[in-house]
Amino acid sequence: MELPNVPLQNGQPAFEPLAWRYRRLSCQLITGLMWLSVLGVLMSFSMPAVRPHRATFLMIGTVCYLSVALLGGALRWNYGRLMFLGLICCALGDYLGLRNFVWGALAFLVAHFFFVAAFWVIGIDWQRALRLVPIMLVVGIAILAWLLPGISSRSDMFLVLGYMVVISLMVILAYGISSEQHRPLILLAAVIFFVSDIFVARWRFTPSGSINGYFCYPMYYTACVLFAWTTCLYYQRRESLEPPLAA
């Protein structure tokens, strides 16, 4: 696994203007703010007075998960940079999706490519990853068969097929991450993201309606903020190199 390169001075970590303990607290507070914004989104489905503000709540949540990644040191190492690019594409998908579903979906498709690249950088146990392929193949075929009656155009079919391949690959590589220490959080985020996308597809291609929003939005933002927290290894490692505080 690629570890972030923590700069040292005289054998100790270089000075940082904001210590990890304060960054961690800031990330926790921002995560809480993100959940308040998600609550606002959910309220917009049942309260007409809140509905006009749904886009504002969505964008607040988006800024929150990007902020967690930045404060956590995403830009300090390769995995973090790739993950942050993926989250930027998610943010773009949030914005574009409010106006055009296809453009939003394409932005998320690119985001998943960055997530896959980030997992690749962190290290993949290919034997482990390949064990999940048959399961994801069966799941993917079942989902496509379920959505097929609601897919009315060839372009939508290509979009759904391409998206299923990429998000399945994301889950497979997340399962195959070689670091046992960091695999659980990354895999959890990938699986939650996968399930949230299923609810988005259900919303788009079945007559189930906006009830899907109660599921896809909380899961989507949970997945994004978990991915953002996985970039915090830079400062976690820096903290581990510091001498213990005096009693």
C-alpha positions as CSV (number, residue, x, y, z in Angstrom):
1,M,0.0,0.0,0.0
2,E,1.2,3.5,-0.9
3,L,1.7,5.5,2.3
4,P,1.6,9.3,2.2
5,N,5.0,11.0,2.2
6,V,5.1,12.9,5.5
7,P,7.9,15.5,5.5
8,L,10.3,15.3,8.3
9,Q,12.6,17.8,10.0
10,N,15.4,16.4,12.3
11,G,13.7,13.1,12.3
12,Q,10.3,14.5,13.3
13,P,7.3,15.5,11.3
14,A,7.5,19.0,9.8
15,F,5.4,21.7,11.4
16,E,1.8,21.9,10.2
17,P,-0.2,25.1,10.8
18,L,-3.2,23.1,12.0
19,A,-2.6,19.9,14.0
20,W,-4.5,16.7,13.1
21,R,-6.5,16.7,16.3
22,Y,-8.0,20.1,15.3
23,R,-8.5,19.0,11.7
24,R,-10.3,15.9,12.9
25,L,-12.6,17.9,15.1
26,S,-13.3,20.2,12.1
27,C,-14.0,17.3,9.9
28,Q,-16.4,15.9,12.5
29,L,-18.3,19.2,12.8
30,I,-18.5,19.5,9.0
31,T,-19.8,15.9,8.8
32,G,-22.5,16.9,11.2
33,L,-23.4,19.9,9.1
34,M,-23.6,17.6,6.1
35,W,-26.1,15.5,7.8
36,L,-28.2,18.5,8.7
37,S,-28.2,19.4,5.0
38,V,-29.3,15.9,4.1
39,L,-32.1,16.2,6.7
40,G,-33.1,19.4,4.9
41,V,-33.2,17.5,1.6
42,L,-35.4,14.8,3.1
43,M,-37.7,17.4,4.5
44,S,-38.1,19.0,1.1
45,F,-39.9,15.9,-0.1
46,S,-42.7,16.2,2.4
47,M,-42.8,19.9,3.3
48,P,-43.8,22.3,0.4
49,A,-42.2,25.2,2.2
50,V,-38.8,23.5,2.2
51,R,-39.0,22.2,-1.4
52,P,-37.6,25.3,-3.1
53,H,-34.5,25.1,-1.0
54,R,-33.6,21.5,-1.9
55,A,-30.8,22.5,-4.3
56,T,-29.3,24.7,-1.6
57,F,-29.2,21.8,0.9
58,L,-27.7,19.6,-1.7
59,M,-24.9,22.0,-2.5
60,I,-24.2,22.5,1.2
61,G,-23.8,18.7,1.6
62,T,-21.5,18.6,-1.4
63,V,-19.3,21.4,-0.1
64,C,-19.1,19.5,3.3
65,Y,-17.7,16.3,1.9
66,L,-15.2,18.2,-0.2
67,S,-14.1,20.2,2.9
68,V,-13.6,17.0,4.9
69,A,-11.3,15.6,2.2
70,L,-9.3,18.9,2.0
71,L,-8.9,19.2,5.8
72,G,-7.9,15.5,5.9
73,G,-4.9,15.9,3.7
74,A,-6.3,14.7,0.4
75,L,-4.0,16.9,-1.6
76,R,-0.9,15.6,0.2
77,W,-0.7,12.2,-1.4
78,N,-1.6,10.3,-4.6
79,Y,-4.5,8.3,-3.3
80,G,-6.0,11.4,-1.7
81,R,-5.6,13.5,-4.9
82,L,-7.3,10.9,-7.0
83,M,-10.1,10.5,-4.5
84,F,-10.5,14.2,-4.3
85,L,-10.8,14.4,-8.1
86,G,-13.5,11.8,-7.9
87,L,-15.4,13.8,-5.3
88,I,-15.0,16.9,-7.4
89,C,-16.7,15.0,-10.2
90,C,-19.4,13.9,-7.8
91,A,-19.9,17.6,-6.9
92,L,-20.2,18.4,-10.6
93,G,-22.7,15.6,-10.9
94,D,-24.7,17.0,-8.1
95,Y,-24.9,20.4,-9.9
96,L,-25.5,19.1,-13.4
97,G,-28.0,16.5,-12.2
98,L,-30.3,19.2,-11.0
99,R,-30.7,20.3,-14.6
100,N,-30.0,17.3,-16.8
101,F,-29.9,13.7,-15.6
102,V,-27.7,12.4,-18.4
103,W,-25.0,15.0,-17.8
104,G,-25.1,14.4,-14.1
105,A,-24.8,10.7,-14.6
106,L,-21.8,11.1,-16.9
107,A,-20.0,13.3,-14.3
108,F,-20.6,10.5,-11.7
109,L,-19.3,8.0,-14.3
110,V,-16.0,9.9,-14.5
111,A,-16.0,10.1,-10.7
112,H,-16.0,6.3,-10.4
113,F,-13.1,6.1,-12.8
114,F,-11.1,8.3,-10.4
115,F,-12.2,6.1,-7.4
116,V,-11.0,3.0,-9.3
117,A,-7.7,4.7,-10.0
118,A,-7.3,5.7,-6.3
119,F,-7.9,2.1,-5.3
120,W,-5.3,0.9,-7.8
121,V,-2.8,3.3,-6.3
122,I,-3.4,2.1,-2.8
123,G,-2.8,-1.5,-3.8
124,I,-5.0,-4.4,-5.0
125,D,-4.9,-8.0,-4.0
126,W,-6.1,-9.4,-7.4
127,Q,-6.9,-12.9,-6.2
128,R,-9.2,-11.5,-3.5
129,A,-10.8,-9.0,-6.0
130,L,-11.5,-11.7,-8.6
131,R,-13.4,-13.8,-6.1
132,L,-16.1,-11.0,-6.1
133,V,-16.5,-10.9,-9.9
134,P,-19.1,-13.7,-10.2
135,I,-21.2,-12.2,-7.4
136,M,-21.2,-8.7,-9.0
137,L,-21.9,-10.2,-12.4
138,V,-25.1,-11.9,-11.1
139,V,-26.1,-8.8,-9.2
140,G,-25.5,-6.6,-12.3
141,I,-27.5,-8.9,-14.6
142,A,-30.4,-9.0,-12.1
143,I,-30.5,-5.2,-11.8
144,L,-30.4,-4.7,-15.6
145,A,-33.2,-7.2,-16.1
146,W,-35.2,-5.4,-13.4
147,L,-34.6,-1.9,-15.1
148,L,-35.0,-3.0,-18.7
149,P,-38.8,-2.4,-19.0
150,G,-38.3,1.2,-18.1
151,I,-35.4,1.9,-20.4
152,S,-36.9,3.4,-23.5
153,S,-33.9,4.6,-25.6
154,R,-30.7,3.1,-26.9
155,S,-28.7,5.9,-25.4
156,D,-30.2,5.2,-21.9
157,M,-29.3,1.5,-22.4
158,F,-25.7,2.3,-23.1
159,L,-25.6,4.7,-20.2
160,V,-27.0,2.1,-17.8
161,L,-24.7,-0.7,-19.1
162,G,-21.6,1.5,-18.9
163,Y,-22.6,2.7,-15.4
164,M,-23.2,-0.8,-14.1
165,V,-19.8,-2.0,-15.4
166,V,-17.9,0.9,-13.8
167,I,-19.7,0.9,-10.4
168,S,-19.3,-2.9,-10.2
169,L,-15.6,-2.5,-10.9
170,M,-15.4,0.0,-8.2
171,V,-16.9,-2.4,-5.6
172,I,-14.7,-5.2,-6.9
173,L,-11.5,-3.3,-6.5
174,A,-12.6,-1.9,-3.1
175,Y,-13.1,-5.4,-1.9
176,G,-9.7,-6.3,-3.2
177,I,-7.7,-3.5,-1.5
178,S,-4.7,-5.1,0.0
179,S,-4.5,-3.1,3.2
180,E,-6.6,-4.9,5.8
181,Q,-6.5,-1.8,7.9
182,H,-8.1,0.6,5.4
183,R,-10.2,-1.8,3.4
184,P,-13.3,-1.9,5.6
185,L,-14.0,1.9,5.4
186,I,-13.3,2.1,1.7
187,L,-15.4,-1.0,1.0
188,L,-18.3,0.3,3.1
189,A,-18.3,3.6,1.2
190,A,-18.1,1.7,-2.2
191,V,-21.0,-0.6,-1.3
192,I,-23.2,2.3,0.0
193,F,-22.5,4.3,-3.2
194,F,-23.4,1.2,-5.3
195,V,-26.7,0.8,-3.5
196,S,-27.5,4.5,-3.7
197,D,-27.0,4.4,-7.4
198,I,-29.5,1.5,-7.6
199,F,-32.1,3.8,-6.0
200,V,-31.3,6.6,-8.4
201,A,-31.8,4.2,-11.3
202,R,-35.1,3.0,-9.7
203,W,-36.2,6.6,-9.5
204,R,-35.3,7.3,-13.1
205,F,-36.5,4.1,-14.8
206,T,-39.4,2.8,-12.7
207,P,-42.7,4.5,-11.7
208,S,-41.7,4.4,-8.0
209,G,-41.5,8.1,-7.7
210,S,-39.7,10.5,-5.3
211,I,-39.8,8.0,-2.4
212,N,-36.4,6.9,-3.7
213,G,-35.0,10.2,-2.6
214,Y,-35.4,9.1,1.0
215,F,-32.9,6.4,0.3
216,C,-30.5,7.5,-2.4
217,Y,-29.6,10.9,-0.9
218,P,-28.6,9.8,2.7
219,M,-26.7,6.8,1.2
220,Y,-25.0,8.9,-1.4
221,Y,-23.7,11.6,1.0
222,T,-22.7,8.9,3.5
223,A,-20.6,7.2,0.8
224,C,-19.0,10.5,-0.3
225,V,-18.1,11.6,3.3
226,L,-16.7,8.1,4.1
227,F,-14.5,8.4,0.9
228,A,-13.5,11.8,2.1
229,W,-12.5,10.4,5.5
230,T,-10.4,7.7,3.9
231,T,-8.1,10.5,2.6
232,C,-7.2,11.4,6.2
233,L,-4.4,8.9,6.4
234,Y,-1.8,11.6,5.7
235,Y,-2.5,13.4,9.0
236,Q,-3.2,10.1,10.9
237,R,0.3,8.9,9.9
238,R,1.8,12.2,10.8
239,E,0.2,12.0,14.3
240,S,1.6,8.5,14.7
241,L,5.1,9.8,14.1
242,E,4.9,12.5,16.7
243,P,6.2,11.9,20.2
244,P,3.6,11.3,22.9
245,L,2.3,14.3,24.8
246,A,3.7,14.9,28.3
247,A,1.4,13.8,31.1
